Amino acid sequence: MPNIAASCTRVSPLPTVAGGLLAALLLALPCVAATAQPVPLETAVQAVRGVSAHAASDAAIAPLQDAPPPTVAPVEPAVDAIAKPGVGIATPLVPVRRERGVLFRVTPPHASSLPAESALGADATGSAPPQLANVTAAPVRDSYLLGTIHFGTPQEQGIDYDVLGKLLVDADSFVNEADVESPWKPEYDAYRWLAPETPLGGMISKDSLQKAQALLPAVRLQDLQRMKPWALLALLEARGESGSDATMDARLQQVARSAGKRLVHLETLEQQLQALDCVPSAEQAQVLEQRLRKSWILRIESAEAMAFYRSRNLDAWLDSIDRMEGLDETARAIEQRSRMCLLEDRNARWIGPLETLFQDGPGFVAVGAVHLVGPDGLIARLRRDGFKVEAVPL
C-alpha cells in the first residue's frame, strides 16, 4: 500500500491498535470511530500514504460483528526545473515548486466583476449595463490549507494548535476528508475482512504469518487470518499507538463544531474504504509478503514520515514513498495502482469542491499532507487554475 499514519478509537474486546503508514497514503486519511454504534467525541481534539489513515486503521481494528489569522510572512518555496512524475504516472513537463511547509494560504483568482454582470450580458457596444458599470466583486478573504499527519504528539509534529485554532475560528467553513465521528456499519466489513474460506494464511507463507503475529502481539490469530492484506499493512506500518480522540483531524473537527462552523466532508467513510480496497487481495498479499520479509523498512519509513513532517519537507516525504523500498517490480506495480486510487484519483475528485470553497472563502481545509504535493497534488492543481498558494510558517 502507498503510506497512512493515524491512530483511531476502537471499541471492541480486542486491544486497541493504531493504524500507521500503509506505505504514507494511509498516513493522510482522517480518523473515523470504528464502532458498531455512533460514539460522539467528548473533548475538543483529530495507516500507508495520502489516504485517510483513519479509515485504514479503523477498518483494520474495528470489532468483528457476531480570532483573525495572525500576520505571518509567506515561505518562499524552491522550484524544480522539471516535475518528477511518480512511477507510471504521466505528468506535464512543467516547473513544479518544492514546498517547505504544511500550512498554506490560498487566495483565489481576482474576479473583475460580479457574476450577475456576466448573466445580464453587455450591450451592443460591448459595455456593461449602466447599473453594473461600476460594480466589482467584493474581495474574497484568504483561506487556509493544512496538510495533516495522523499519528504522533503535537510536540513530535511541531504543531501549535493555538495558531490553528485562531485560523479556524476566523473561517466560515471547516473541510476535511471525512466525518471523523462516522459510525462503523456492518456492511463495511466486506472492505476489510477476507471471506472465511480464504484466510490470510492461504495467501502468504507460514513464516510471514508467524512474523505478523510476532509484530502484532495484541491482535488475535483468528483476526489476523480474517484481515485483508491492506488492513494488516496499515497496522504493521503503525507505531503501535493507542487510538484516541486526540488525533489532529478529530481535534480540529471538534474545535470547528464547537465554534459553530459549517462542516464539509470531501467523501464518506465508505468511499475511503473503497479506495483502500481497490486492488484485489491476492495482489496486495504479494506486497504484504515482501513487507514482512523486510519489516525493518516499515519502522524506518514511520520514523522518516514524522521527520519529514516536522521539518515541513513534504516533497521529500513523497519522494521517499515513491521509492517503494524493499519491493520488487511486480509489487511496485501493485503499489502504484494503490497510489492512483488513494492519491491521484481522490485529488481529482476533491479539487472541484475545494476550488468552489476557496472562491467563496474563507475556509479552513485539513487533509492528509501527502495529498498536497507532487505534480498531481492539490497545490499544483490549484496553481494551475490560477490560485495563489503560499506556505505559512507553523
ABEGO torsion letter per residue (X at the ends): XBBBBBBBBBBBABBBBBBBBAGGAAAABBBBBBBABBBBBABBXXXAEGBBAAAAAAAAABBBBXXBBBBBBBBBBBBBABBBBBBGBBBBBBBBBBBBEABBBBBBBBBABBAAAAAAEBBAAGBBBAAAAABBBBBBBBBBBBBBBABEBAAAAGBBAAAAAAAAAABABBBBABBAABBBBAAAAAAABBBAABBAAAABBAAAAAAAAAABAABBAAAAAABBAAAAAAAAABAGBBBBAABAAAAAAAAAAAAGBBBBBABBAAAAAAAAAABBAAAAAAAAAAAAABAAAAAAAAAAAAAAAAAGBAAAAAAAAAAGBGBBAAAAAAAAAAAAAABAAAAAAAAAAAAAAAAAOBBBBBBBAAAABEAABAAAAAAAAGBBBBBBBX
